[in-house]
């Protein structure tokens, strides 16, 4: 049994070995092709992997470049503009008469009559009103009578003096009597002079009963009427303002010029006036004088402009806009207000130089609302950044924006 089993196992092993050899010979070629396919697949996957890695590396590099580019702020720029050689400034002005005066009375009494009302054009020396002052008339009559009495006494004293002087030559009278006669004459002469002066004073007071126009002009106010009590203020009362008279054929326009224009506002400078009641029309005047001093409160210079008004169209008391053409400073520049940076160190503007921002200190001048005058700090050839961010720093990289149409810098 045992021998049979061993014999059978050997036979089986030999058959298996024979089959193994028979099976292995025909399958040798397909095995090598599989290896090539595997290597090709590996190379393909490696290529795909390497390509993907390279693309990711390239994309990461591009992303870093774009991020770096986006980190550089894009700015718009402008160039400083030269200020005009002469510039017009517009200031408010008050139109006033060349001469204006309230008319008072120099004597007391009642208003007997007035002859001109408001708006009337009068000439110098025309009678405006008459005041009734009977007390002055009576005093004048009494003074004239006293003057005549004094003159009569003076004539008698003169005759007596002459007679005594003639008698003294023949020693008919004493020297004392002659001296008395001369003294009496001198005393009477002094009385005559005093009475004459009193008469003249009362005549002057009586002449004040008639109110005359002191100059050519227009009656702008009448503050009394017939029967009103007129007080000259000589007794301590309130003086009566009877009329207001204004000379308007030439007008004064007073303007408060800001201190920064004070040096350019000189005598002889032409000025044009515009008024709301005359749209589209200008009136020409000339600056004739200034106060030559800056007002401490307003920091302005008071200037007077004279304007001819022969037809009387311009009314005194009007509001006018005065246009001055003052010479400008050639070294000044104009920048938009959105270019200014207000820092604790002072006013700055950011300019672009070699692709970097540079903060330049500047000194402001006149403020025009949407633009500002720069009086120092610029040369005029700078490229100034508009609307710079508050965080912009000196030396920061910036990129100038390109215009869409021309490709030039804005």
C-alpha positions as CSV (number, residue, x, y, z in Angstrom):
1,X,0.0,0.0,0.0
2,X,2.8,2.3,1.0
3,X,4.8,1.5,-2.2
4,X,1.8,2.2,-4.3
5,X,1.2,5.6,-2.7
6,X,4.8,6.6,-3.2
7,X,4.8,5.5,-6.8
8,X,1.6,7.3,-7.4
9,X,3.0,10.6,-5.9
10,X,6.0,10.4,-8.1
11,X,3.9,9.9,-11.2
12,X,1.8,12.8,-10.2
13,X,4.8,15.0,-9.5
14,X,6.3,14.2,-12.8
15,X,3.1,15.0,-14.6
16,X,2.8,18.3,-12.8
17,X,6.4,19.1,-13.7
18,X,5.8,18.1,-17.3
19,X,2.7,20.3,-17.5
20,X,4.5,23.2,-15.9
21,X,7.2,23.0,-18.5
22,X,4.6,22.6,-21.3
23,X,2.6,25.6,-19.9
24,X,5.6,27.9,-19.4
25,X,7.1,27.7,-22.8
26,X,4.1,29.3,-24.7
27,X,3.5,32.1,-22.1
28,X,7.1,33.6,-22.0
29,X,6.4,36.4,-24.7
30,X,3.2,37.9,-23.2
31,X,4.9,38.5,-19.9
32,X,7.5,40.9,-21.5
33,X,4.8,43.0,-23.2
34,X,3.0,43.5,-19.9
35,X,6.2,45.0,-18.4
36,X,6.4,47.5,-21.2
37,X,2.8,48.5,-20.8
38,X,3.3,49.0,-17.1
39,X,6.4,51.1,-17.6
40,X,4.5,53.2,-20.2
41,X,1.6,53.7,-17.8
42,X,4.0,54.7,-15.0
43,X,5.8,57.1,-17.3
44,X,2.5,58.5,-18.5
45,X,1.3,59.0,-14.9
46,X,4.6,60.5,-14.0
47,X,4.4,62.9,-16.9
48,X,0.9,63.9,-16.0
49,X,2.0,64.4,-12.4
50,X,5.0,66.4,-13.3
51,X,3.0,68.5,-15.7
52,X,0.3,69.2,-13.0
53,X,3.0,70.1,-10.5
54,X,4.7,72.4,-13.0
55,X,1.3,74.0,-13.8
56,X,0.6,74.6,-10.1
57,X,4.1,76.0,-9.6
58,X,3.6,78.3,-12.6
59,X,0.1,79.3,-11.4
60,X,1.4,79.9,-7.9
61,X,4.2,82.1,-9.3
62,X,1.7,84.0,-11.4
63,X,-0.6,84.4,-8.4
64,X,2.3,85.8,-6.3
65,X,3.2,88.2,-9.1
66,X,-0.4,89.3,-9.5
67,X,-0.8,89.7,-5.8
68,X,2.4,91.7,-5.6
69,X,1.1,93.9,-8.5
70,X,-2.2,94.3,-6.9
71,X,-0.5,95.3,-3.6
72,X,1.0,98.3,-5.4
73,X,-1.7,101.1,-5.4
74,X,-2.8,102.5,-8.7
75,X,-3.0,106.3,-8.5
76,X,-4.3,109.1,-10.8
77,X,-2.1,112.1,-11.2
78,X,-2.4,115.7,-12.2
79,X,0.2,118.4,-13.0
80,X,0.3,121.8,-11.2
81,X,-1.2,124.7,-13.1
82,X,0.4,128.1,-13.1
83,X,-1.8,130.7,-11.5
84,X,-3.0,133.5,-13.8
85,X,-0.7,136.6,-14.0
86,X,-3.7,138.7,-13.0
87,X,-6.6,137.4,-11.1
88,X,-10.1,138.8,-10.4
89,X,-11.3,138.9,-6.9
90,X,-14.9,139.7,-6.0
91,X,-15.6,141.5,-2.7
92,X,-18.8,143.0,-1.2
93,X,-19.0,146.7,-1.1
94,X,-21.2,149.4,0.5
95,X,-22.3,152.3,-1.8
96,X,-22.3,155.6,0.1
97,X,-22.8,159.2,-1.0
98,X,-19.7,161.2,-1.6
99,X,-20.9,163.8,0.9
100,X,-23.8,163.3,3.3
101,X,-24.8,165.6,6.1
102,X,-27.7,166.0,8.5
103,X,-29.1,169.6,8.5
104,X,-29.6,171.1,12.0
105,X,-30.9,174.5,13.1
106,X,-28.6,177.0,14.8
107,X,-31.5,178.8,16.5
108,X,-34.6,177.9,18.5
109,X,-38.1,178.4,17.3
110,X,-41.0,176.8,15.4
111,X,-40.9,175.6,11.9
112,X,-42.8,178.1,9.8
113,X,-42.4,176.4,6.4
114,X,-40.4,173.8,4.4
115,X,-39.9,173.7,0.7
116,X,-38.4,170.4,-0.3
117,X,-39.4,166.9,0.5
118,X,-37.5,163.6,0.2
119,X,-36.1,162.8,-3.2
120,X,-35.9,166.5,-4.2
121,X,-32.7,167.6,-6.0
122,X,-31.5,170.9,-4.6
123,X,-28.7,173.3,-5.4
124,X,-26.2,174.8,-3.1
125,X,-27.7,177.9,-1.4
126,X,-31.4,177.0,-2.0
127,X,-33.8,177.8,0.8
128,X,-35.0,174.5,2.4
129,X,-37.1,175.8,5.4
130,X,-37.9,178.9,7.5
131,X,-38.0,178.9,11.3
132,X,-40.0,181.4,13.3
133,X,-38.1,182.8,16.2
134,X,-39.8,185.9,17.6
135,X,-37.5,186.0,20.7
136,X,-34.5,186.5,18.5
137,X,-36.2,189.1,16.4
138,X,-37.1,191.1,19.6
139,X,-33.7,190.8,21.0
140,X,-32.2,192.0,17.7
141,X,-34.5,195.1,17.7
142,X,-33.6,195.9,21.3
143,X,-29.9,195.5,20.5
144,X,-30.1,197.8,17.6
145,X,-31.8,200.4,19.7
146,X,-29.1,200.1,22.3
147,X,-26.5,200.5,19.5
148,X,-28.1,203.7,18.3
149,X,-28.1,205.1,21.9
150,X,-24.5,204.2,22.3
151,X,-23.6,205.8,19.0
152,X,-25.5,209.0,20.0
153,X,-23.5,209.1,23.3
154,X,-20.4,208.5,21.4
155,X,-21.0,211.5,19.1
156,X,-21.6,213.7,22.1
157,X,-18.5,212.5,23.8
158,X,-16.5,213.1,20.6
159,X,-17.7,216.7,20.4
160,X,-17.0,217.3,24.0
161,X,-13.5,215.7,23.7
162,X,-12.7,217.9,20.7
163,X,-13.9,221.1,22.4
164,X,-11.9,220.4,25.5
165,X,-8.8,219.7,23.6
166,X,-9.1,223.0,21.7
167,X,-9.7,224.9,25.0
168,X,-6.7,223.2,26.5
169,X,-4.5,224.8,23.9
170,X,-5.4,228.2,25.2
171,X,-5.3,227.0,28.8
172,X,-9.0,227.8,29.2
173,X,-9.6,224.4,30.9
174,X,-7.5,222.3,33.0
175,X,-5.7,219.2,31.8
176,X,-7.9,217.1,34.1
177,X,-11.0,218.3,32.4
178,X,-9.5,217.5,29.0
179,X,-8.5,214.0,30.2
180,X,-12.0,213.4,31.5
181,X,-13.5,214.3,28.1
182,X,-11.1,211.9,26.3
183,X,-11.9,209.1,28.8
184,X,-15.6,209.6,28.3
185,X,-15.2,209.3,24.6
186,X,-13.2,206.1,24.8
187,X,-15.7,204.5,27.1
188,X,-18.6,205.4,24.8
189,X,-16.7,204.0,21.9
190,X,-16.2,200.7,23.7
191,X,-19.9,200.6,24.4
192,X,-20.7,201.2,20.8
193,X,-18.4,198.3,19.8
194,X,-20.0,196.0,22.3
195,X,-23.5,196.8,21.1
196,X,-22.5,196.4,17.5
197,X,-21.1,193.0,18.2
198,X,-24.3,192.0,20.0
199,X,-26.3,193.2,17.1
200,X,-24.2,191.1,14.7
201,X,-24.6,188.1,16.9
202,X,-28.3,188.4,16.9
203,X,-28.4,189.1,13.2
204,X,-26.5,185.8,12.7
205,X,-29.0,184.0,14.9
206,X,-31.8,185.6,12.9
207,X,-30.1,184.4,9.6
208,X,-30.2,180.9,11.0
209,X,-34.0,181.1,10.9
210,X,-33.6,180.3,7.2
211,X,-32.1,176.9,6.4
212,X,-30.1,176.7,3.1
213,X,-28.6,173.7,1.3
214,X,-24.8,173.6,2.0
215,X,-24.1,171.7,-1.3
216,X,-25.8,170.2,-4.4
217,X,-27.6,167.0,-3.5
218,X,-30.8,165.0,-2.8
219,X,-33.0,165.3,0.2
220,X,-33.0,161.8,1.6
221,X,-34.9,162.5,4.9
222,X,-37.2,165.1,6.3
223,X,-37.7,164.7,10.0
224,X,-39.9,167.8,10.8
225,X,-43.0,169.5,9.8
226,X,-44.7,172.9,10.0
227,X,-45.3,173.9,13.6
228,X,-42.7,171.6,15.1
229,X,-40.5,173.0,17.9
230,X,-36.9,173.4,16.7
231,X,-34.2,173.0,19.3
232,X,-30.7,174.1,18.4
233,X,-29.3,172.3,21.4
234,X,-27.7,175.5,22.8
235,X,-29.6,175.2,26.0
236,X,-28.6,171.5,26.5
237,X,-31.6,170.0,24.8
238,X,-31.6,167.4,21.9
239,X,-30.8,169.0,18.6
240,X,-33.4,168.7,15.9
241,X,-32.3,166.8,12.8
242,X,-34.4,168.6,10.2
243,X,-33.1,167.2,6.9
244,X,-30.6,164.7,5.5
245,X,-28.8,165.9,2.3
246,X,-26.6,163.6,0.2
247,X,-24.4,164.4,-2.8
248,X,-24.8,161.4,-5.2
249,X,-23.3,162.6,-8.5
250,X,-20.2,160.8,-7.3
251,X,-20.3,157.8,-4.9
252,X,-17.9,156.2,-2.5
253,X,-17.8,152.4,-2.3
254,X,-16.1,151.0,0.7
255,X,-14.6,147.5,0.5
256,X,-12.9,145.4,3.1
257,X,-9.9,143.7,1.3
258,X,-8.5,140.5,2.9
259,X,-5.0,140.9,4.2
260,X,-3.5,138.5,1.6
261,X,-4.5,140.9,-1.2
262,X,-3.5,144.1,0.7
263,X,-0.2,144.5,-1.1
264,X,-1.7,144.1,-4.5
265,X,-4.5,146.5,-3.8
266,X,-2.9,149.8,-4.7
267,X,-4.3,153.3,-5.5
268,X,-5.3,153.7,-9.1
269,X,-6.4,150.0,-9.5
270,X,-9.5,149.7,-11.7
271,X,-12.7,148.3,-10.3
272,X,-15.9,147.2,-11.8
273,X,-19.2,147.2,-9.9
274,X,-22.1,144.9,-10.4
275,X,-25.5,145.3,-8.7
276,X,-28.4,142.9,-8.6
277,X,-30.8,145.6,-9.8
278,X,-28.7,146.1,-13.0
279,X,-28.2,142.5,-14.3
280,X,-25.6,142.2,-17.0
281,X,-24.3,145.8,-16.5
282,X,-21.1,147.0,-14.9
283,X,-20.1,150.4,-13.5
284,X,-16.5,151.4,-13.7
285,X,-14.7,152.9,-10.7
286,X,-11.2,153.5,-9.4
287,X,-9.6,152.8,-6.1
288,X,-8.6,156.2,-4.7
289,X,-7.4,155.5,-1.2
290,X,-6.9,152.9,1.5
291,X,-6.7,153.0,5.2
292,X,-3.0,152.0,5.0
293,X,-3.7,149.7,8.1
294,X,-5.0,146.2,8.7
295,X,-8.0,146.0,11.0
296,X,-7.1,143.9,14.0
297,X,-10.6,142.4,14.3
298,X,-11.4,141.5,10.6
299,X,-7.8,141.3,9.3
300,X,-8.9,143.4,6.3
301,X,-7.8,146.6,4.6
302,X,-10.4,149.2,4.1
303,X,-10.4,150.6,0.6
304,X,-12.4,153.3,-1.1
305,X,-13.5,153.1,-4.7
306,X,-15.0,156.2,-6.3
307,X,-17.7,155.9,-9.0
308,X,-19.1,158.6,-11.2
309,X,-22.9,158.7,-11.0
310,X,-24.0,161.7,-13.2
311,X,-27.5,160.3,-13.9
312,X,-28.1,159.2,-10.4
313,X,-29.0,155.6,-11.4
314,X,-26.9,154.2,-8.6
315,X,-28.6,154.6,-5.2
316,X,-26.6,155.3,-2.1
317,X,-26.8,152.6,0.5
318,X,-26.9,149.9,-2.2
319,X,-25.0,146.6,-1.9
320,X,-22.5,146.0,-4.7
321,X,-20.0,143.4,-5.8
322,X,-16.6,145.0,-6.5
323,X,-14.4,143.2,-9.1
324,X,-10.7,143.8,-8.7
325,X,-8.1,142.5,-11.2
326,X,-5.1,142.2,-9.0
327,X,-1.7,141.1,-10.3
328,X,-0.9,137.5,-9.4
329,X,2.4,135.9,-8.3
330,X,4.1,134.0,-11.2
331,X,5.6,131.4,-8.8
332,X,2.3,130.2,-7.5
333,X,0.5,127.1,-8.7
334,X,-3.1,125.8,-8.6
335,X,-3.9,122.2,-7.4
336,X,-7.3,120.5,-6.8
337,X,-8.2,120.3,-3.2
338,X,-8.3,116.5,-3.3
339,X,-4.5,116.4,-3.8
340,X,-3.9,117.8,-0.3
341,X,-2.9,115.7,2.7
342,X,-3.4,117.1,6.1
343,X,-0.8,115.6,8.4
344,X,0.3,116.5,11.9
345,X,3.6,117.6,10.4
346,X,1.7,120.1,8.2
347,X,0.1,120.3,4.7
348,X,1.6,117.8,2.2
349,X,1.0,116.6,-1.4
350,X,2.1,113.2,-2.7
351,X,4.1,113.2,-5.9
352,X,5.3,110.3,-8.1
353,X,9.0,110.0,-8.5
354,X,10.8,106.9,-10.0
355,X,7.7,104.8,-9.3
356,X,7.5,105.7,-5.7
357,X,5.4,108.2,-3.7
358,X,7.1,111.2,-2.2
359,X,5.4,113.5,0.3
360,X,6.3,117.1,-0.3
361,X,5.5,119.9,2.2
362,X,3.6,122.9,0.6
363,X,2.4,126.3,1.7
364,X,-1.2,127.1,0.8
365,X,-2.4,130.4,-0.5
366,X,-5.9,131.4,-1.6
367,X,-8.7,129.0,-1.3
368,X,-10.9,128.8,-4.5
369,X,-13.3,126.1,-3.2
370,X,-12.5,123.2,-5.5
371,X,-8.9,124.2,-5.9
372,X,-6.1,125.7,-3.8
373,X,-3.3,128.1,-4.5
374,X,0.2,126.7,-3.6
375,X,2.7,129.5,-2.9
376,X,5.7,127.4,-2.1
377,X,6.9,123.8,-2.2
378,X,6.4,123.0,-5.9
379,X,8.5,123.6,-9.0
380,X,5.7,123.0,-11.5
381,X,7.1,119.8,-13.2
382,X,5.8,117.4,-10.5
383,X,3.3,114.6,-11.0
384,X,0.9,115.0,-8.1
385,X,-1.3,112.2,-6.9
386,X,-5.1,113.0,-6.7
387,X,-7.2,111.6,-3.9
388,X,-4.2,109.8,-2.2
389,X,-5.1,107.3,0.5
390,X,-4.5,108.6,4.1
391,X,-2.2,105.6,4.7
392,X,0.2,106.5,1.9
393,X,3.8,106.7,3.1
394,X,6.9,108.3,1.8
395,X,8.8,105.9,-0.5
396,X,5.8,103.6,-1.1
397,X,5.7,101.9,-4.5
398,X,2.8,103.3,-6.7
399,X,1.6,102.7,-10.2
400,X,0.2,105.5,-12.3
401,X,-3.2,104.7,-13.8
402,X,-3.4,104.6,-17.6
403,X,-6.3,106.3,-19.4
404,X,-8.6,103.9,-21.3
405,X,-8.6,106.0,-24.5
406,X,-5.0,107.1,-25.2
407,X,-3.0,104.8,-22.9
408,X,-1.4,107.9,-21.4
409,X,-1.1,108.7,-17.8
410,X,-4.0,110.6,-16.4
